[in-house]
Amino acid sequence: IELDDSVGPGLLERLVISNYLAGYNVIKIVSKDRPLSLAQREMVRNGIRKLIGLELVEETSRELVFQVLLEYSDLPIDKVIRRIHVRTLSMQSDAFNALKNRDLDMAKGVIDRDNEVDRLYLLAVKQLKDAVRNIYLRRRMHVSPRDCLGYRVVVKSLERIADHSVNIAVNAVKLVKENIVVPEEILEVLERANELATNVHKRSVHSLFKRDVKMADECIEEARGVWELEENLVKRIFELNLPLNGALYTKSVMESIKRIAGYGADIAEIAINLGVGEPEWK
């Protein structure tokens, strides 16, 4: 990657990530016009912190060379997905508890943990892209091309669940800072919706690895209960005449809970698709 005045911090970070995901194991950043400044070096290091296994192996006044040092056998794709799932499940739980208990520290902790999910997500995407291109790697990873396509949707759904957990935490912070108290009956509806969404999220991933079609179908049906609760919540918000900001933040929380249930249902659909055997092509 050649650095010049047209390559800003955002583009440089995106180029590094794109090359990492494309499967390059060595990425060299070169400044041809002038030596790399301290600010540029720090900018590059901050960008590559999102990428698991990419380490600085060589440094000169005009070049930075990074290499992927992680073997896929060290962290196979199924283990990466499980790690993302555990983290997103924890973030979802803590985000709602922060909202319920008006706990600013817990809310900020959820926001901070999103970076770790992003790092695991990018690693999973890299592994799946490499596996699609390389039959020998697929055999080592014990995945088929169909698995790769399904898992790609799964990891994106989990990453989005983490993002919506962050949104719940952000709204929890706003409610505390603006001294807005959510009425108990509204909180009860949110809690019930969150319990359903959590169950869908948890059991959908379980059904994926078990290839349990029946459980996956139950998850999809259960997700619909969250959408019904959303209608009830909106009605109660209007009836209780909440302050504008309180209504907006509460509705935003409910929207994120609904989206989490929806992404869980998407994972369940993949579980059903992968649970059905493939025809033998002649």
Backbone as CSV, one residue per row, in Angstrom:
resi,resn,N_x,N_y,N_z,CA_x,CA_y,CA_z,C_x,C_y,C_z
1,ILE,0.863,-1.173,0.000,0.000,0.000,0.000,0.901,1.224,0.000
2,GLU,0.779,2.052,-1.051,1.630,3.234,-1.149,0.930,4.436,-0.511
3,LEU,1.624,5.077,0.404,1.084,6.252,1.076,1.445,7.517,0.307
4,ASP,0.441,8.357,0.078,0.696,9.703,-0.441,-0.347,10.634,0.159
5,ASP,-0.375,11.877,-0.288,-1.267,12.870,0.310,-2.748,12.544,0.109
6,SER,-3.062,11.692,-0.868,-4.467,11.365,-1.144,-5.004,10.269,-0.219
7,VAL,-4.103,9.615,0.516,-4.518,8.503,1.393,-4.648,9.015,2.823
8,GLY,-5.885,9.274,3.227,-6.142,9.739,4.584,-6.231,8.577,5.558
9,PRO,-6.375,8.881,6.858,-6.424,7.832,7.880,-7.545,6.814,7.651
10,GLY,-8.731,7.292,7.263,-9.856,6.388,7.057,-9.612,5.426,5.913
11,LEU,-9.114,5.949,4.773,-8.857,5.107,3.608,-7.747,4.104,3.906
12,LEU,-6.700,4.547,4.593,-5.595,3.644,4.917,-6.084,2.471,5.756
13,GLU,-6.884,2.759,6.770,-7.417,1.689,7.627,-8.269,0.722,6.809
14,ARG,-9.112,1.275,5.921,-9.969,0.411,5.109,-9.151,-0.431,4.132
15,LEU,-8.059,0.133,3.598,-7.208,-0.619,2.673,-6.512,-1.778,3.395
16,VAL,-6.025,-1.518,4.599,-5.372,-2.581,5.376,-6.367,-3.694,5.667
17,ILE,-7.565,-3.328,6.130,-8.592,-4.334,6.443,-8.974,-5.120,5.190
18,SER,-9.127,-4.435,4.065,-9.510,-5.095,2.813,-8.461,-6.107,2.367
19,ASN,-7.188,-5.742,2.495,-6.116,-6.672,2.124,-6.048,-7.859,3.076
20,TYR,-6.281,-7.603,4.334,-6.334,-8.673,5.348,-7.452,-9.653,5.013
21,LEU,-8.646,-9.122,4.706,-9.791,-9.973,4.383,-9.605,-10.688,3.048
22,ALA,-8.865,-10.057,2.140,-8.637,-10.658,0.818,-7.721,-11.873,0.899
23,GLY,-7.025,-12.041,2.023,-6.191,-13.225,2.191,-4.706,-12.987,2.112
24,TYR,-4.275,-11.717,1.991,-2.835,-11.445,1.972,-2.251,-11.661,3.363
25,ASN,-1.151,-12.409,3.413,-0.511,-12.696,4.696,0.611,-11.732,5.025
26,VAL,1.062,-10.952,4.043,2.065,-9.916,4.278,1.543,-8.613,3.688
27,ILE,1.481,-7.577,4.491,1.008,-6.261,4.038,2.097,-5.238,4.328
28,LYS,2.564,-4.591,3.269,3.649,-3.610,3.391,3.088,-2.214,3.107
29,ILE,3.304,-1.303,4.029,2.884,0.092,3.852,4.140,0.912,3.556
30,VAL,4.134,1.576,2.408,5.335,2.266,1.925,5.041,3.742,1.686
31,SER,5.932,4.598,2.179,5.867,6.032,1.888,7.042,6.370,0.967
32,LYS,6.740,6.663,-0.292,7.817,6.896,-1.260,8.343,8.323,-1.228
33,ASP,7.472,9.264,-0.883,7.856,10.672,-0.970,8.703,11.148,0.198
34,ARG,8.370,10.669,1.384,9.056,11.155,2.590,8.994,10.085,3.681
35,PRO,9.856,10.176,4.692,9.786,9.206,5.793,8.440,9.268,6.511
36,LEU,8.019,8.133,7.032,6.764,8.076,7.784,6.880,8.898,9.056
37,SER,5.883,9.724,9.315,5.892,10.527,10.537,5.451,9.671,11.726
38,LEU,5.711,10.173,12.920,5.287,9.479,14.137,3.766,9.338,14.159
39,ALA,3.062,10.378,13.714,1.596,10.345,13.682,1.090,9.266,12.723
40,GLN,1.743,9.136,11.561,1.340,8.116,10.596,1.575,6.713,11.150
41,ARG,2.707,6.529,11.816,3.005,5.214,12.399,1.967,4.836,13.454
42,GLU,1.602,5.800,14.282,0.618,5.542,15.325,-0.752,5.275,14.712
43,MET,-1.057,5.998,13.652,-2.330,5.832,12.941,-2.433,4.411,12.384
44,VAL,-1.362,3.915,11.789,-1.355,2.568,11.226,-1.498,1.530,12.331
45,ARG,-0.748,1.707,13.418,-0.813,0.742,14.523,-2.221,0.683,15.122
46,ASN,-2.843,1.839,15.270,-4.214,1.867,15.800,-5.171,1.121,14.881
47,GLY,-4.966,1.277,13.570,-5.840,0.612,12.604,-5.719,-0.896,12.633
48,ILE,-4.479,-1.415,12.766,-4.287,-2.864,12.692,-4.620,-3.565,14.007
49,ARG,-4.894,-2.802,15.066,-5.301,-3.441,16.323,-6.629,-4.190,16.185
50,LYS,-7.411,-3.849,15.160,-8.676,-4.539,14.917,-8.468,-5.920,14.302
51,LEU,-7.250,-6.209,13.846,-7.008,-7.406,13.043,-6.209,-8.435,13.831
52,ILE,-6.862,-9.524,14.203,-6.237,-10.570,15.000,-5.192,-11.297,14.164
53,GLY,-4.002,-11.454,14.727,-2.938,-12.206,14.072,-2.017,-11.384,13.212
54,LEU,-2.368,-10.114,12.927,-1.528,-9.257,12.091,-0.535,-8.519,12.979
55,GLU,0.743,-8.813,12.797,1.791,-8.262,13.670,2.839,-7.514,12.860
56,LEU,3.394,-6.467,13.454,4.480,-5.708,12.832,5.763,-6.539,12.899
57,VAL,6.354,-6.850,11.730,7.554,-7.700,11.693,8.785,-6.963,11.179
58,GLU,8.565,-5.791,10.547,9.704,-5.046,10.019,9.355,-3.569,9.959
59,GLU,10.314,-2.702,10.301,10.044,-1.273,10.311,11.296,-0.507,9.896
60,THR,11.131,0.383,8.900,12.202,1.289,8.497,11.621,2.703,8.487
61,SER,12.426,3.668,8.052,11.947,5.055,8.045,10.797,5.253,7.058
62,ARG,10.742,4.424,6.007,9.725,4.602,4.969,8.769,3.414,4.821
63,GLU,8.968,2.360,5.587,8.143,1.169,5.420,7.703,0.571,6.757
64,LEU,6.509,-0.003,6.745,6.021,-0.829,7.846,5.533,-2.127,7.216
65,VAL,6.035,-3.257,7.712,5.655,-4.557,7.160,4.931,-5.365,8.239
66,PHE,3.716,-5.788,7.899,2.909,-6.584,8.818,2.710,-7.973,8.235
67,GLN,2.646,-8.965,9.113,2.452,-10.337,8.663,1.420,-11.028,9.543
68,VAL,0.582,-11.866,8.902,-0.386,-12.668,9.652,0.352,-13.867,10.237
69,LEU,0.396,-13.951,11.548,1.145,-15.006,12.224,0.231,-16.051,12.865
70,LEU,-1.074,-15.901,12.678,-2.026,-16.813,13.296,-2.318,-17.990,12.370
71,GLU,-2.182,-19.215,12.884,-2.578,-20.405,12.142,-4.047,-20.701,12.409
72,TYR,-4.775,-21.110,11.364,-6.200,-21.376,11.536,-6.452,-22.526,12.511
73,SER,-5.484,-23.412,12.640,-5.642,-24.512,13.605,-5.619,-23.992,15.044
74,ASP,-5.023,-22.789,15.258,-4.991,-22.202,16.601,-6.364,-21.707,17.030
75,LEU,-7.148,-21.246,16.054,-8.466,-20.681,16.351,-9.409,-21.017,15.194
76,PRO,-9.914,-22.267,15.153,-10.782,-22.681,14.033,-12.082,-21.894,13.994
77,ILE,-12.734,-21.921,12.825,-13.904,-21.072,12.589,-15.038,-21.346,13.567
78,ASP,-15.270,-22.615,13.914,-16.371,-22.888,14.848,-16.092,-22.279,16.218
79,LYS,-14.824,-22.292,16.616,-14.466,-21.687,17.904,-14.578,-20.169,17.852
80,VAL,-14.239,-19.563,16.720,-14.378,-18.106,16.562,-15.847,-17.709,16.682
81,ILE,-16.714,-18.459,15.997,-18.146,-18.155,16.057,-18.668,-18.296,17.486
82,ARG,-18.246,-19.329,18.180,-18.688,-19.519,19.568,-18.209,-18.365,20.456
83,ARG,-16.992,-17.911,20.213,-16.470,-16.785,21.013,-17.263,-15.501,20.754
84,ILE,-17.576,-15.268,19.479,-18.384,-14.086,19.165,-19.740,-14.198,19.857
85,HIS,-20.333,-15.380,19.790,-21.649,-15.606,20.401,-21.624,-15.349,21.902
86,VAL,-20.634,-15.887,22.592,-20.530,-15.699,24.047,-20.401,-14.222,24.393
87,ARG,-19.598,-13.499,23.614,-19.406,-12.071,23.884,-20.668,-11.265,23.600
88,THR,-21.342,-11.577,22.500,-22.552,-10.826,22.177,-23.666,-11.107,23.176
89,LEU,-23.740,-12.353,23.631,-24.759,-12.708,24.623,-24.509,-11.954,25.926
90,SER,-23.245,-11.873,26.323,-22.881,-11.139,27.539,-23.166,-9.641,27.389
91,MET,-22.846,-9.089,26.212,-23.101,-7.661,25.966,-24.594,-7.355,26.018
92,GLN,-25.399,-8.236,25.430,-26.846,-8.025,25.437,-27.395,-8.030,26.863
93,SER,-26.940,-8.997,27.667,-27.390,-9.095,29.059,-26.979,-7.860,29.858
94,ASP,-25.727,-7.468,29.734,-25.225,-6.320,30.495,-25.869,-5.013,30.048
95,ALA,-26.136,-4.901,28.748,-26.758,-3.669,28.240,-28.138,-3.481,28.860
96,PHE,-28.920,-4.565,28.914,-30.260,-4.406,29.484,-30.199,-4.184,30.992
97,ASN,-29.283,-4.870,31.673,-29.135,-4.651,33.117,-28.704,-3.224,33.411
98,ALA,-27.862,-2.659,32.550,-27.458,-1.261,32.719,-28.651,-0.333,32.599
99,LEU,-29.539,-0.653,31.649,-30.760,0.134,31.464,-31.677,-0.003,32.686
100,LYS,-31.857,-1.225,33.112,-32.783,-1.494,34.214,-32.300,-0.900,35.530
101,ASN,-31.000,-1.014,35.787,-30.430,-0.582,37.067,-29.799,0.797,37.014
102,ARG,-29.877,1.447,35.848,-29.306,2.789,35.662,-27.823,2.803,36.044
103,ASP,-27.110,1.815,35.498,-25.699,1.601,35.828,-24.820,2.126,34.688
104,LEU,-24.232,3.297,34.871,-23.417,3.919,33.825,-22.150,3.124,33.531
105,ASP,-21.498,2.615,34.572,-20.253,1.867,34.364,-20.491,0.613,33.534
106,MET,-21.578,-0.081,33.831,-21.889,-1.294,33.076,-22.204,-0.947,31.623
107,ALA,-22.929,0.135,31.409,-23.265,0.565,30.040,-22.002,0.900,29.258
108,LYS,-21.080,1.617,29.880,-19.835,1.985,29.198,-18.979,0.753,28.916
109,GLY,-19.052,-0.240,29.802,-18.326,-1.491,29.580,-18.818,-2.215,28.337
110,VAL,-20.125,-2.202,28.120,-20.702,-2.816,26.920,-20.177,-2.116,25.665
111,ILE,-20.169,-0.803,25.688,-19.711,-0.022,24.530,-18.251,-0.341,24.210
112,ASP,-17.427,-0.463,25.249,-15.998,-0.747,25.054,-15.770,-2.148,24.469
113,ARG,-16.605,-3.121,24.859,-16.394,-4.509,24.428,-16.751,-4.751,22.963
114,ASP,-17.390,-3.790,22.337,-17.765,-3.957,20.938,-16.541,-4.123,20.047
115,ASN,-15.417,-3.505,20.421,-14.191,-3.608,19.614,-13.706,-5.056,19.516
116,GLU,-13.831,-5.807,20.605,-13.376,-7.197,20.597,-14.246,-8.044,19.672
117,VAL,-15.545,-7.781,19.655,-16.432,-8.500,18.734,-16.062,-8.166,17.286
118,ASP,-15.768,-6.897,17.019,-15.370,-6.503,15.664,-14.108,-7.232,15.219
119,ARG,-13.143,-7.401,16.127,-11.892,-8.088,15.795,-12.153,-9.558,15.448
120,LEU,-12.991,-10.206,16.242,-13.317,-11.606,15.979,-14.128,-11.750,14.694
121,TYR,-15.008,-10.788,14.452,-15.818,-10.812,13.226,-14.914,-10.726,11.986
122,LEU,-13.959,-9.818,11.994,-13.060,-9.670,10.844,-12.211,-10.923,10.649
123,LEU,-11.784,-11.549,11.748,-11.025,-12.799,11.648,-11.886,-13.884,11.005
124,ALA,-13.152,-13.989,11.434,-14.045,-15.001,10.874,-14.256,-14.786,9.378
125,VAL,-14.460,-13.532,8.972,-14.665,-13.235,7.548,-13.424,-13.626,6.748
126,LYS,-12.253,-13.309,7.288,-11.001,-13.676,6.600,-10.913,-15.197,6.434
127,GLN,-11.186,-15.936,7.502,-11.102,-17.390,7.433,-12.067,-17.950,6.389
128,LEU,-13.278,-17.442,6.374,-14.293,-17.967,5.454,-13.962,-17.630,4.000
129,LYS,-13.446,-16.427,3.758,-13.043,-16.060,2.398,-11.897,-16.945,1.925
130,ASP,-10.922,-17.188,2.798,-9.797,-18.046,2.438,-10.270,-19.469,2.154
131,ALA,-11.211,-19.949,2.967,-11.703,-21.316,2.805,-12.464,-21.495,1.491
132,VAL,-13.226,-20.488,1.088,-13.971,-20.567,-0.171,-13.009,-20.740,-1.350
133,ARG,-11.859,-20.094,-1.290,-10.893,-20.133,-2.392,-10.028,-21.392,-2.386
134,ASN,-9.886,-22.024,-1.218,-8.864,-23.061,-1.063,-9.481,-24.356,-0.543
135,ILE,-9.550,-25.370,-1.409,-10.173,-26.635,-1.024,-9.404,-27.336,0.095
136,TYR,-8.076,-27.192,0.087,-7.272,-27.846,1.123,-7.519,-27.201,2.484
137,LEU,-7.706,-25.890,2.486,-8.003,-25.189,3.737,-9.391,-25.584,4.244
138,ARG,-10.343,-25.740,3.329,-11.691,-26.171,3.746,-11.628,-27.527,4.427
139,ARG,-10.817,-28.421,3.873,-10.682,-29.755,4.480,-10.074,-29.671,5.871
140,ARG,-9.078,-28.808,6.029,-8.459,-28.629,7.347,-9.441,-28.024,8.344
141,MET,-10.319,-27.127,7.842,-11.289,-26.462,8.708,-12.573,-27.272,8.883
142,HIS,-12.688,-28.383,8.111,-13.872,-29.254,8.173,-15.150,-28.490,7.837
143,VAL,-15.093,-27.695,6.774,-16.268,-26.955,6.306,-16.438,-27.163,4.810
144,SER,-17.676,-27.055,4.353,-17.985,-27.126,2.928,-18.220,-25.711,2.414
145,PRO,-18.257,-25.515,1.079,-18.596,-24.183,0.558,-19.938,-23.693,1.079
146,ARG,-20.897,-24.613,1.228,-22.210,-24.213,1.747,-22.103,-23.734,3.187
147,ASP,-21.273,-24.424,3.994,-21.045,-23.972,5.370,-20.482,-22.559,5.393
148,CYS,-19.524,-22.306,4.507,-18.878,-20.980,4.460,-19.889,-19.887,4.174
149,LEU,-20.783,-20.138,3.214,-21.803,-19.138,2.880,-22.739,-18.907,4.059
150,GLY,-23.145,-19.991,4.718,-24.043,-19.858,5.866,-23.381,-19.167,7.034
151,TYR,-22.143,-19.564,7.340,-21.432,-18.970,8.473,-21.155,-17.485,8.247
152,ARG,-20.988,-17.103,6.964,-20.761,-15.669,6.679,-21.960,-14.837,7.131
153,VAL,-23.173,-15.343,6.893,-24.387,-14.654,7.346,-24.468,-14.676,8.872
154,VAL,-24.096,-15.804,9.465,-24.173,-15.952,10.928,-23.277,-14.939,11.637
155,VAL,-22.018,-14.829,11.202,-21.098,-13.921,11.913,-21.517,-12.465,11.742
156,LYS,-22.089,-12.129,10.572,-22.579,-10.761,10.383,-23.775,-10.504,11.297
157,SER,-24.657,-11.487,11.434,-25.812,-11.332,12.330,-25.356,-11.144,13.773
158,LEU,-24.369,-11.908,14.198,-23.856,-11.772,15.565,-23.201,-10.403,15.769
159,GLU,-22.455,-9.944,14.768,-21.822,-8.621,14.872,-22.872,-7.519,14.994
160,ARG,-23.984,-7.673,14.273,-25.065,-6.688,14.357,-25.778,-6.758,15.706
161,ILE,-25.883,-7.951,16.275,-26.457,-8.071,17.618,-25.609,-7.282,18.613
162,ALA,-24.284,-7.382,18.483,-23.394,-6.605,19.360,-23.633,-5.108,19.173
163,ASP,-23.804,-4.671,17.930,-24.055,-3.249,17.661,-25.352,-2.781,18.329
164,HIS,-26.386,-3.605,18.286,-27.654,-3.209,18.901,-27.582,-3.262,20.427
165,SER,-26.738,-4.133,20.965,-26.503,-4.116,22.412,-25.837,-2.814,22.820
166,VAL,-24.912,-2.346,21.981,-24.275,-1.051,22.225,-25.324,0.059,22.192
167,ASN,-26.259,-0.017,21.245,-27.302,1.008,21.156,-28.165,1.037,22.420
168,ILE,-28.476,-0.131,22.961,-29.237,-0.186,24.219,-28.442,0.492,25.332
169,ALA,-27.135,0.196,25.392,-26.275,0.796,26.418,-26.186,2.313,26.254
170,VAL,-26.081,2.770,25.015,-26.003,4.215,24.747,-27.279,4.905,25.220
171,ASN,-28.430,4.295,24.951,-29.696,4.879,25.402,-29.830,4.830,26.919
172,ALA,-29.268,3.805,27.536,-29.268,3.728,29.000,-28.491,4.903,29.585
173,VAL,-27.356,5.235,28.972,-26.542,6.375,29.418,-27.325,7.678,29.262
174,LYS,-27.995,7.844,28.131,-28.768,9.067,27.893,-29.878,9.242,28.921
175,LEU,-30.563,8.152,29.251,-31.660,8.228,30.216,-31.160,8.662,31.588
176,VAL,-30.008,8.141,31.979,-29.437,8.511,33.287,-28.974,9.963,33.275
177,LYS,-28.235,10.332,32.232,-27.673,11.685,32.185,-28.746,12.764,32.081
178,GLU,-29.871,12.436,31.458,-30.962,13.397,31.342,-32.008,13.224,32.444
179,ASN,-31.671,12.352,33.390,-32.526,12.135,34.564,-33.968,11.758,34.167
180,ILE,-34.076,10.872,33.189,-35.383,10.372,32.746,-35.580,8.969,33.311
181,VAL,-36.665,8.767,34.020,-36.964,7.462,34.619,-38.029,6.766,33.776
182,VAL,-37.714,5.547,33.332,-38.673,4.769,32.542,-39.718,4.179,33.483
183,PRO,-41.016,4.390,33.218,-42.060,3.830,34.079,-41.932,2.316,34.203
184,GLU,-42.281,1.795,35.361,-42.105,0.379,35.670,-42.830,-0.520,34.668
185,GLU,-44.045,-0.141,34.277,-44.793,-1.012,33.364,-44.173,-1.034,31.967
186,ILE,-43.523,0.074,31.570,-42.796,0.086,30.293,-41.565,-0.809,30.400
187,LEU,-40.876,-0.702,31.535,-39.677,-1.504,31.765,-40.007,-2.994,31.760
188,GLU,-41.185,-3.336,32.280,-41.599,-4.743,32.294,-41.792,-5.288,30.880
189,VAL,-42.372,-4.475,30.005,-42.545,-4.898,28.608,-41.179,-5.069,27.938
190,LEU,-40.289,-4.126,28.174,-38.940,-4.214,27.603,-38.217,-5.463,28.109
191,GLU,-38.380,-5.743,29.391,-37.699,-6.896,29.982,-38.220,-8.198,29.377
192,ARG,-39.521,-8.281,29.198,-40.098,-9.479,28.596,-39.605,-9.649,27.155
193,ALA,-39.576,-8.552,26.426,-39.091,-8.605,25.040,-37.620,-9.019,24.991
194,ASN,-36.838,-8.484,25.919,-35.413,-8.816,25.950,-35.191,-10.280,26.301
195,GLU,-36.011,-10.817,27.205,-35.905,-12.240,27.553,-36.174,-13.124,26.336
196,LEU,-37.208,-12.766,25.573,-37.517,-13.526,24.363,-36.391,-13.418,23.338
197,ALA,-35.892,-12.189,23.128,-34.822,-11.972,22.152,-33.549,-12.724,22.560
198,THR,-33.248,-12.715,23.849,-32.067,-13.439,24.354,-32.206,-14.932,24.104
199,ASN,-33.393,-15.451,24.339,-33.635,-16.877,24.137,-33.495,-17.257,22.663
200,VAL,-34.033,-16.395,21.792,-33.903,-16.637,20.354,-32.434,-16.610,19.946
201,HIS,-31.724,-15.620,20.418,-30.292,-15.465,20.126,-29.516,-16.702,20.594
202,LYS,-29.731,-17.113,21.825,-28.977,-18.221,22.417,-29.289,-19.547,21.722
203,ARG,-30.579,-19.843,21.567,-30.983,-21.144,21.035,-30.742,-21.256,19.534
204,SER,-30.743,-20.134,18.828,-30.484,-20.190,17.388,-29.048,-20.648,17.113
205,VAL,-28.102,-20.136,17.891,-26.705,-20.556,17.707,-26.535,-22.010,18.137
206,HIS,-27.224,-22.394,19.206,-27.176,-23.785,19.661,-27.715,-24.699,18.561
207,SER,-28.825,-24.316,17.939,-29.414,-25.141,16.878,-28.491,-25.212,15.661
208,LEU,-27.720,-24.148,15.428,-26.793,-24.124,14.296,-25.740,-25.210,14.432
209,PHE,-25.113,-25.298,15.593,-24.041,-26.270,15.775,-24.568,-27.682,15.975
210,LYS,-25.788,-27.797,16.471,-26.404,-29.113,16.635,-27.109,-29.575,15.362
211,ARG,-27.240,-28.640,14.390,-28.025,-28.905,13.178,-29.427,-29.375,13.562
212,ASP,-30.000,-28.706,14.561,-31.315,-29.061,15.099,-32.380,-28.210,14.409
213,VAL,-33.010,-28.772,13.401,-33.983,-28.045,12.594,-35.215,-27.664,13.412
214,LYS,-35.666,-28.560,14.267,-36.862,-28.295,15.068,-36.629,-27.120,16.016
215,MET,-35.489,-27.096,16.700,-35.178,-25.990,17.605,-35.071,-24.678,16.849
216,ALA,-34.459,-24.727,15.680,-34.314,-23.518,14.866,-35.682,-22.964,14.472
217,ASP,-36.589,-23.855,14.107,-37.938,-23.417,13.738,-38.657,-22.781,14.933
218,GLU,-38.451,-23.328,16.127,-39.045,-22.758,17.341,-38.513,-21.348,17.592
219,CYS,-37.223,-21.133,17.295,-36.627,-19.800,17.466,-37.304,-18.774,16.555
220,ILE,-37.544,-19.168,15.316,-38.180,-18.251,14.361,-39.580,-17.871,14.834
221,GLU,-40.320,-18.858,15.330,-41.673,-18.584,15.830,-41.625,-17.702,17.074
222,GLU,-40.642,-17.942,17.942,-40.536,-17.180,19.188,-40.202,-15.712,18.922
223,ALA,-39.435,-15.453,17.874,-39.049,-14.070,17.536,-40.277,-13.213,17.255
224,ARG,-41.331,-13.820,16.746,-42.543,-13.058,16.432,-43.181,-12.465,17.685
225,GLY,-42.962,-13.106,18.832,-43.500,-12.589,20.088,-42.920,-11.229,20.445
226,VAL,-41.666,-10.990,20.049,-41.024,-9.697,20.321,-41.714,-8.597,19.519
227,TRP,-42.065,-8.894,18.276,-42.711,-7.886,17.429,-44.093,-7.526,17.974
228,GLU,-44.774,-8.519,18.546,-46.081,-8.236,19.147,-45.931,-7.339,20.379
229,LEU,-44.888,-7.585,21.165,-44.638,-6.756,22.350,-44.283,-5.325,21.958
230,GLU,-43.655,-5.151,20.813,-43.318,-3.801,20.365,-44.586,-2.976,20.150
231,GLU,-45.591,-3.579,19.550,-46.859,-2.870,19.327,-47.473,-2.437,20.649
232,ASN,-47.425,-3.324,21.639,-47.952,-3.012,22.972,-47.181,-1.874,23.617
233,LEU,-45.858,-1.876,23.436,-45.011,-0.844,24.038,-45.320,0.535,23.463
234,VAL,-45.413,0.613,22.144,-45.690,1.908,21.502,-47.020,2.459,22.004
235,LYS,-47.994,1.605,22.136,-49.313,2.025,22.629,-49.219,2.590,24.039
236,ARG,-48.464,1.914,24.917,-48.331,2.358,26.302,-47.535,3.663,26.409
237,ILE,-46.553,3.852,25.536,-45.773,5.093,25.544,-46.688,6.290,25.306
238,PHE,-47.589,6.151,24.333,-48.525,7.246,24.037,-49.520,7.447,25.180
239,GLU,-49.995,6.339,25.754,-50.991,6.434,26.827,-50.418,7.096,28.071
240,LEU,-49.130,6.832,28.354,-48.499,7.397,29.557,-47.949,8.802,29.323
241,ASN,-47.987,9.240,28.061,-47.553,10.603,27.732,-46.135,10.880,28.235
242,LEU,-45.203,10.008,27.843,-43.806,10.174,28.252,-43.207,11.432,27.629
243,PRO,-42.205,12.037,28.289,-41.481,13.157,27.669,-40.902,12.709,26.327
244,LEU,-40.741,13.642,25.401,-40.310,13.304,24.048,-39.025,12.484,24.039
245,ASN,-37.992,12.970,24.742,-36.720,12.248,24.743,-36.862,10.868,25.368
246,GLY,-37.623,10.771,26.447,-37.841,9.487,27.088,-38.515,8.505,26.140
247,ALA,-39.508,8.994,25.390,-40.207,8.145,24.426,-39.263,7.697,23.306
248,LEU,-38.425,8.621,22.826,-37.490,8.294,21.744,-36.465,7.257,22.184
249,TYR,-35.883,7.463,23.366,-34.865,6.528,23.848,-35.470,5.153,24.118
250,THR,-36.664,5.132,24.702,-37.322,3.865,25.007,-37.674,3.117,23.725
251,LYS,-38.193,3.852,22.745,-38.522,3.230,21.451,-37.270,2.708,20.767
252,SER,-36.157,3.426,20.887,-34.901,2.990,20.287,-34.419,1.686,20.926
253,VAL,-34.568,1.578,22.240,-34.200,0.337,22.939,-35.045,-0.819,22.420
254,MET,-36.355,-0.593,22.317,-37.247,-1.649,21.839,-36.904,-2.051,20.410
255,GLU,-36.559,-1.074,19.594,-36.190,-1.364,18.207,-34.955,-2.263,18.160
256,SER,-33.978,-1.985,19.035,-32.769,-2.816,19.073,-33.076,-4.226,19.561
257,ILE,-33.937,-4.342,20.553,-34.329,-5.677,21.037,-35.009,-6.458,19.915
258,LYS,-35.890,-5.783,19.173,-36.578,-6.432,18.047,-35.568,-6.876,16.988
259,ARG,-34.590,-6.018,16.697,-33.578,-6.361,15.695,-32.739,-7.554,16.155
260,ILE,-32.419,-7.609,17.447,-31.657,-8.740,17.976,-32.433,-10.035,17.763
261,ALA,-33.735,-10.006,18.058,-34.570,-11.185,17.820,-34.580,-11.541,16.335
262,GLY,-34.641,-10.515,15.483,-34.645,-10.754,14.039,-33.359,-11.384,13.552
263,TYR,-32.216,-10.909,14.067,-30.935,-11.507,13.675,-30.818,-12.929,14.210
264,GLY,-31.375,-13.167,15.400,-31.410,-14.538,15.914,-32.216,-15.447,15.004
265,ALA,-33.346,-14.939,14.517,-34.167,-15.702,13.578,-33.418,-15.971,12.267
266,ASP,-32.620,-15.000,11.819,-31.807,-15.199,10.615,-30.811,-16.350,10.814
267,ILE,-30.196,-16.396,11.993,-29.258,-17.484,12.302,-30.001,-18.817,12.312
268,ALA,-31.215,-18.812,12.872,-32.018,-20.035,12.899,-32.347,-20.514,11.483
269,GLU,-32.609,-19.592,10.576,-32.875,-19.971,9.183,-31.654,-20.641,8.563
270,ILE,-30.473,-20.109,8.876,-29.237,-20.741,8.380,-29.096,-22.137,8.974
271,ALA,-29.445,-22.290,10.261,-29.375,-23.608,10.905,-30.269,-24.612,10.187
272,ILE,-31.459,-24.163,9.784,-32.363,-25.045,9.044,-31.773,-25.391,7.679
273,ASN,-31.244,-24.376,6.992,-30.657,-24.612,5.661,-29.504,-25.612,5.724
274,LEU,-28.639,-25.451,6.744,-27.482,-26.346,6.862,-27.876,-27.706,7.428
275,GLY,-29.029,-27.766,8.090,-29.491,-29.032,8.655,-30.110,-29.962,7.637
276,VAL,-30.376,-29.432,6.446,-30.931,-30.242,5.358,-29.779,-30.777,4.517
277,GLY,-29.799,-32.074,4.224,-28.707,-32.683,3.468,-28.606,-32.138,2.063
278,GLU,-27.397,-32.231,1.490,-27.143,-31.770,0.126,-27.311,-32.914,-0.872
279,PRO,-27.840,-32.622,-2.060,-27.922,-33.671,-3.102,-26.534,-34.004,-3.622
280,GLU,-26.358,-35.227,-4.112,-25.086,-35.636,-4.710,-25.153,-35.356,-6.205
281,TRP,-24.274,-34.462,-6.666,-24.255,-34.082,-8.077,-23.416,-35.094,-8.876
282,LYS,-23.936,-35.452,-10.038,-23.224,-36.428,-10.886,-22.692,-35.724,-12.130
